[in-house]
C-alpha cells in the first residue's frame, strides 16, 4: 500500500456489525441429570433444559446446529466444561461474535479459597464427576479438579469481553434457584447438591399442566453476584435462576420435567421478539411469581421462592437492548477498537485526534497525537480484508524517526501525506505508544495477527484475567504487557 492510499477500513475482527466478514456464533450447553457418585441425588430435567436451549438458539436466533456444542451427563466433566469453554467459546471466537453458555445441574457453596468473597463462600457448579464427602448429612467437596468455582467464571467473563455474550445458569446459588416437582416427578429434587440420604421431597397434589412440589430441593449456584470484574469488560449478560441465597426448582410441564427458570426463559424469548434485557428480566420475575402464587414451585430452606436475576458486566449500556444486540456500525467500530487496543493495565496515556470524522475522497487526512510520556509512536489502520497498515513510521518516508518526547505532534509530515480514497466506508485508526521499540514500521502491509502478536495482546489478555480477582489478589503483570497504550478514532470516507 502506498502512503497516500485510502484507509476505508473496518476492523471487522473486532466489531459487532459485520462488514464483509460475518460474525460467528458459538454456544455451549451443559446439562447434568445424574452423577458419577451414585450417592449424589439426580437433578432430573437438566438434560431436557440443555436440549431445549439448543433448539432455541437454532430456531429463534439462527445458530447453525454445528455451532452449538452439548455436554450431557458423563460428558459434562469439570475438565471437559473448562476446556470446551476456553477453546470453543473464547479461543474460537472474536469480539463481535455471538456467544451463549448454559448450565443446568447442581450448584453448591464451598469455603472461599482466595479471600475475594464477602460471605467467605465461593459459589461453584458441580459437574458429573464432582467428588464429595458426606458426614452426618454435611457435604464437603474433596477434589478441586472436579468442580468449578465462580472465580473461574470470572476469568471466562474477562476472556469474553467484546463478544455479544449471554451466560445462563439454572442451579442454586447462581443468583439462586430452587426446582420443585409434581406427583408425576416424585423422584425429583432441587438443584442444591445433596446426597440421596439427605433428600426430602413433598408431593404437590395439584393437577396443573405445570406444577412443582412445595418442598422440593434446590439447585445451588451463585456465579456472578459477588464478582470483582475489571471495569474494562464489555458485552456480557448473565441470567441466573435465583438470588444468591435462594434455591432453584424444576417444574413438570405436560409430563416433562424442566427447570422452572429454563422453561420460562425459553418461552418468554419465543413469545417476545426483540425483548430488552431489562424487559426479559422483569417478565421472568413476574412469571416466576405466578408459579409461586399457584404453588407450582417450592420454597427453599430459607422459606423464600426463587427470584430470577440479571447481571450485566459491560462498560457500555446493554439493559435496553435485546439478547445478542448489534450496535450501530460507527458505535460498534469504536467500542470494538477500544476493547481490543485499550490497555487497562498500563499507566501510559496517549490521545489521537483527527481534524474531522468525515472526509470526502481525495481530501488529505490530518491528525494530532498527544503523549504524556516519551515513547515510540506507531499509527496503524486496519482493513476488513485481514490487512493492517502502518502509516507512521512510514517505510516510504525520508524521516523514519518515531521515538518522540512527551508532547503534542501534528501529522502528516512534509514528506508524505495520507488521502481518503475509494471505497467509501468507515476507517479505524490507532495511535500506539510503547516504551520499547516494536517490530513494526519496516514495511507498510501487515495482517491483524501480525500486529497483535507484535504488541503481545495475548499477554495483555492473561494480565486482564489476573486483575479480575479483586484487590489483594492481582497477579504479577509482566512488563511487556503493561508497556504500551493505544488510542483509537473512527472516521468515515464519503463519496464526492
N, C-alpha and C positions, 0 to 999 in steps of 0.2 A: 504494500500500500504506500502511495506517495504521501508526503506530509500534508498536502492540501486536499486529500481525499475526504469524502463525506464521512460523517460519523452518525449515520441514521441507523442506530443500532439499538436493540433491546436486549437487556441481559435476561434472556428468556430462561436460562438455567435458574434464575433467581426470582421469577415473577409469578404472580397469581393469575394474570391474564395472559393466555398463550398468544404468541405472535409468530407463527411459522414453526414453532416447536410445541407439541402437545404435552400438556401436563399429564402425569401418570397418576394412577390410583393404586394404592396398596392397602390391604386390610388383613388383620389377624384376629380371628375369633376363637376364643378358648372356652370350652365347657367341660366341667368335671362332675359327673354324677357319682362315680364310685372311686374308691381309693385303694392303693396298693396294700395298705394296712387295713385289714378287714374289720378291725376294731373301730375304725372311724365310720360314723354314721353317713350313709349315702346322702347326696343332695339331688334328689330326683328333679328333673326338669331343666337342668343346666345345659345338657346337650341339645334339648329342644330349643332353648333360647339361642344357642350358638347357631343352629341351623336356620332359625327364623331371621337372625341378624344378617346372615349371609344372603338370604333371599331378599331382604330389604335393600341391601346395598346394590344388588344386581338389578332388581326390578324398579326401585324408586330412584336410585342415583346413577344407574348406568355403569356400575363397576363391571368389568369383564369377569366371568367366572374364574379364570385363572389368576386374577389379581387378588383373590380372597383366599387366604390360607386358613384352614381349620385345624386346631389341635383339640382332640376329644379324648377324655378318659386317659388310657395308658399312654397316649402320645403327648399328653399335656404335662410332661415332667417339668421340674423347675428349670433344668438346663435347656430343654427344648424351647420353653417360653422365652427365656432370656436371650438365647442365641437367635431365635427367629425374629424377635422384636428388634434386635440390633441389626441383623443382616437384611431383613426383609423391609421393615418399616423405616429404619433410619439410614443405613448404608445404601439401601436400594432406592431411596427417594431423594428429592432435592426440594429446596424451598419452592412453594407454589403448588406442589403436588397434594392430592387429597390422601389423607392417612386416617385409618379408623382402627381402633383397638377395642375389643370387647372381652370381658372376663365374667363368667358365671361359675360360681363354686363357693367353697368355704372360704371364710376370712377369719382372721384371729388378731389378737394383740399380744405382743411379746416385749419384754424389757428392752428399752432403748439402748442401743449399743454405742452411740456417739454423742449423746448429750444434746441432740437437736430437737427434742420433743418436750413441750411444757408439761405434759402429763406423764413423762418418763416411760411412755409406751410407744413402740413402733407398731404401725399397722402393717399387716402382711397378708398376701394371698397364699393359699396353701395348695400347691399343685398336687397332681396324682400321687407323687412319690414322697409326700411330706412325712417326716419321721417324728413321732411323738412319744411321750411317756405320760402315763396316767396313774396318779397315786391318789387314792381316795376321791376320785372324781375330778381332781385338778390336773389339767393338761399343761404340759410344757413341750416346747419344740426342741428337739435334740440334735438336729443336724442343719447347720446354716445353709448347706448346699441344696436343701430340699424345700425351702420356702423363699419368698421374695419380699423383701422389706419395702416400705414406702420410699426409703432413701434411694433405692434402685430406680423406682419410677420417677423420682425427681431427676435422676441422671437421664432417663429416657426422654422426659419432657424437655430438658435442655437440648438434647440432640434433635428434637423435632421442631425446634424454633424455625419459623418461616414457612413451615408447611401449613396446609389447612387441615388441622388435626383435631379429631374427636376421640376421646378416650371414655369408655363407658364401663362401669363396674356394677354388677348385680350380686352383691355379697354384703355381709355385715361389716361395719366399721369402714365403709367406703365413702362415706358421708355417714351412712349406716343403713342396713336393710334387714328386714325380718320376713321370712317367707312362711306362709301358712298353707293349709291344705283342706280338702273336703273328705267326706266319707269314701269317695272314690279314690282317694290317695292316702289311705290311713298310714302307710309306712313312711310318709314324708316328714321332714322336719325343716327348720330354718337353716340358713347358711352360716350359722355360727359353728365353729369347729367343736364337735363333741364326739365322744365315743358312744357306741351302742348302749353301753351300760348306763350312761347318764342321760339318755334320751327320754323325753317326756312329750307325749302328743295327746291332745284332746280333740275329739272329732267335732265337726260342725254339722248339725242336723239339717241345716237349710238345704233346699234343693235348687239353689240358683244355678244358672249356667256357669257362673264364675264365683267360686267360694273358697274359703281358706279356714282351717280350724283356728280357733281363737288362741290356743296356747302352743301353736307350732313353734319350732325352734328356728333361730335366725341364721343367716349367713353373716359372717363377721369380717369386715374390712373397711378401714378408712385410709384412703391413699393420699389425698392431697390437702386436706383442710389445714394441716399444720406445717406444710412445707415452707421452706425459705428459699424460693427460687429467685434467681437474679432478675433484676428489672429489665434486662435486655431480651428476655424470652418473648416470642411473638407468635400468636396464631393458634393457641392450644385451648380447647374447651373440654372440660371434664364433667361428665354426669355420673352421679352415684345414687344408689337406691335409697339411701337414708342418711341421716345426720351422723356425726361421729360416734354418738353413744346410743344409737338405736340399732334395731335388728331388721333384717330384710327377709320377707317370707315368700314362698311360692303360692300359686293360686291354680285351681283346676278350672280350665276353660273348655267347656264342651267335652269333658272327659280327658283332656290333655293337660299335663302339668306344665306350667310356665312360671317363671319369676313374675311376681306382680308388677315390679318395675319394668322388666323387659317387655312384658305384654303391653303395658301402657305406652312405653317408649315407641315400640314398633307401630302400634295402631294410631297413635296421635300423629306420627310422621306420615303415615299413609293417608290419613284423613285431611291433613292440613298442609297444602303446598306452600312452601316459602315461609313457614312459621319462623319467627325470630327465635334466637336462643332464649331470650327472656320470656317470650310467649310460650315456648315449649316447656320451659321450667315451670311457669305459672300453671299451665294446664296439667302437667304431671302432678303437681301438688293438689290441684282441685280434684282430679280423678282418683288419686290415691286416698284422699279424704272420703270420697264417696265409697270406696272399698271399705274403709274403716267404719263409716257410719252404718253400713249394711252388714257389718260383722264378717266381711269376706276376707279380711286379713287379720292376723293375730297381733297381740301386743308383745313387746319384748320384755326382758327381765326387769327393765326399769319402768314397766307399765305404760310405755309410750308406743304409739303407732309410728311406723316409718314415714319419714318425710323426704322425698327425693331432693337432691341437692345439685346445683350447678356451680362450678367454679371455672372462671376464665383466667388463664395465665397468658396475658398478652399486653404488650405496651401500647398496642392500638386497640381501639374500642371494637368489640365484637358483639356486644349484647343485643344490638338492634339488627343483627344480620342473621340469616339462616345458617344451618349446618353447611360446612364446606363453602362458605360465601366467597365469591370473587370480588375483588375491589375494582375500581376503575383502572384503566391502563396506567395513567400517569401516577396515581397513588400507589398502584401495585409495583411499578418500577422503582419508585422512591423507597417504599418500605422494604422491598426485597434487597435493593442495593445497600441500604443502611444495615439490614440484617447481616448480609454477607461480609461487608467490609467496614463495619464499625467495630473497633476492638475495645470491649468493655473492661479489659484488664490492664489497659495501657494508660499511663498518665500523660502521654503525649497528646497534643492538640494541633489540629490543622483545619483551616477553613477554605473551601473552594467556592468562588462566586463567579458567575458568568454574566456578561453585560445584560442579557435578557434571556427569557426562557423560550423564545421562539425566533427562528431565523428563516429567512427565505433562501432558496437555493442560490448560491453564488456569493452570499454575504460572508465576510470574514468573521470568524468567531473569536472574540476576545475574552480573556478570563483573568482572574486575580487569585493569588494564593497567599494566605497569611498563616505563618507557622510560629508557634510560641517557643520553639527551641531550634537550635541549629541541627540540621538533619539532611539526609539525601532525599530529594524530591523526585517523584515519578507521577506523570499524568497518563492515565490509562483510559481507553474507551473499549467497550465490549460489544460484540456483534451477535446477532441471533443465528449466525451460522457457525457457532462454536469458535469464533475468532475474537481475539483481543489484540489491541494495538497500543503500542507505547509511543505517544507523541512528544513526551519530554522525559528524559533526554532523547533527542531525535537522532536517529542513525544518519540522517542526511544533513544535519545542521553542522555548521563550522564549529560552534562552541558547544561542546558536549558536557560542560561542567554542570553537575547537578547537586553538589553539596552547597547548601545555602545557609547563611547565618539567619537567625530568627529575625522575622520582619515581614514586610509586605512586598509582593512581587507582581508585576504585570506581564502578561503574555498575549500574543506571541512575540518572540524576539525578532529583531530586524531581519535575520537571515532566512526566516521561513514563516509561513502563515498557514492557518487552518481555515478552510472554507466549507460551508454547507453545500453538499451536492446530493443529487438524487440517490435513492428514492426518498420520498417524504416519510416521516415517522419520528419515533422517539429515540433519543440518544442518552446513554448512561455514561457520564464522565466521572472519573475517580481521581482525586489527588491523594497520593500516598506518601507519607514521610516515614523514614526508617533511620534508626541510629547506625545501622550497618549498611554498607553498600550491598544492594541486591543484584542478583544476576538478571537484570533487566536493562534494556536500552541498547544492547549490542545489535539488535535488529528491531524491525517495526512490527512484524506479524508474529502472533502467538496464538495458542489455544487457551481457553479458560483454564483447563487443568494445569497448563504450564505456569500460568500466573499464580494460581492458588498454591501450587506446590512451592514456588519460589518465595512466597511470603509466608509459607508454613501455616496455612489455615487449619490443618489437622491438629497441630499443637495448640492452636487457639481453641479449637473445639474441646479438646481434652481439658484445657485450663478452665474454660467456662463451666464445664461439668463439675470440676473440682470446687468451684465457687458456690454451687447450689446447696452445699451442706450447711450454710449459715456461718455467722461469726464464730470464731474459735475453732472452726474446722476447715478453713480454707487450705486446700492443698498447696504445696510449694509450686510456684509458677516458674517455668523455665524462662530465662531471659529472652530468647528469641521470640517467644510468644507474646511478650509484652513490649517489644522494642519497635513497634510500628503503630501507625494510626492512619486513618483514611477519612476523607470527606467526599460525599457524592452529590452530584447535581444532575437533574434530568432536564434535557432541552428537547424541543420539537423542531424538526425541519419541515417547512411548508413549501408547497408548490408556488411558483410565482403567480 
